[in-house]
């Protein structure tokens, strides 16, 4: 599904990482992912869709809207998105294609950094 070396890299950020798929889309489920300082909650489950789907080159989903004190707060779409028998939230954030899995995750989380 994904290159093993990239999955191994991503497991350094989230050791509990699980691979999943639904409707022909591959996902990476990350239980209790540590979020950037200043985010509430400090840890959250997350679901990464690193390939084109859901209208973006990649998407990062959370089970709830993440509160943060970033200068520019992410634009949460406010829609309940049902994937893998769970309801998820996401925000608008473009990440350029061609990055490694860990880079995709970190670029998405850059929107939550408190700077």
N, C-alpha and C positions, 0 to 999 in steps of 0.2 A: 504494500500500500504506500509506504513512505520509505525513503532510504534509511537503513538501520543506523548508520552513523549519525544522521540528523535526529532520529528518535532518541538515541543515546544522549546526545547533546541536550535535548529538551528535557530529558529525565533529570539532568543536573539541576534544572530550575523547578521541576515538579516530579519527585521520585515516584509518586503514585499514578503517573500518566497511564492512560488506557486508550487503546485504539478502538474506534467504533465507526459504523457507517449506517446511513439511512437514506433511502431514496437515491442510491447511487452516489452520494456525497460522503467523502471520508472526513472524519472528525478526530480530534485529539481531546479527550476528556481529562481535565486536570483538577482533581479534588484538592481542596484547601490550598490553592495557589497563593503564595505571598504577594500582596499588592504593594505598590509604592508607598513610602512613608506619607502619612497624612490622609490615607484613604480609610473610609469606614464602609464595610468592615476591613480589618487588616488582612484577612485571608478570606478567600471565596472559591467555590467551585468555579471553573471556567471551561468553556468549550471553544476550541479553536477550529475554524474551518479554513485551512491554509491554501485552498485552491478556489478558483472562481466559482462562486455560488452566492445566492442571496443578494445579487446585484453589485457585488464588490469583488475585487481580486482575492480578498480574504476577509474573514470576519472573526471577531472575538465576542463571545456571548457570556453573560453572567446570569445567575438566577434572580438577581435583583439589581436595581440601579445602584452603582457605586458612588458614594458621596466623596468628593475630593475638593481640595482647595487650590486647584490649578488656576493659573491666570486666565486661561481660556477653558472653561468647563466643556467637556464633550457634549455633543448634541445627541442625547439619547432619543431613540425613535419612538419610545412610548408604546410600542407594539409588543404584545405577548407572542413570542415565536415558539412553536412547539417542535422540539427535536428530541429524539431518544426518550420519549415518554416524560419529558420535563418541559417546563415553561422557562424561556430565556428572554433576556433583554440585551440589546446591543446599542452601540452609538455609531454615528457616522465618522469614519476615519479611514482614509486611503493609505494603503501600504503598497509600495511599488512591488511588482512581481519579480520573481527570480531570486528571492532571498532564501536563506536556509530557514528551517522551521523555528529555531530559537530566535533568529533575527526577526521573523514575522511576529512572533509573540511579543518580543521587546518593543518593536515599533508600535504595535497596538497599545501596549501598556504605557507608552510615552504620553498618550493623551491623558492619562490619569496622574502623571507626575505633578507634584506640588512644587511649582517653581514660580 
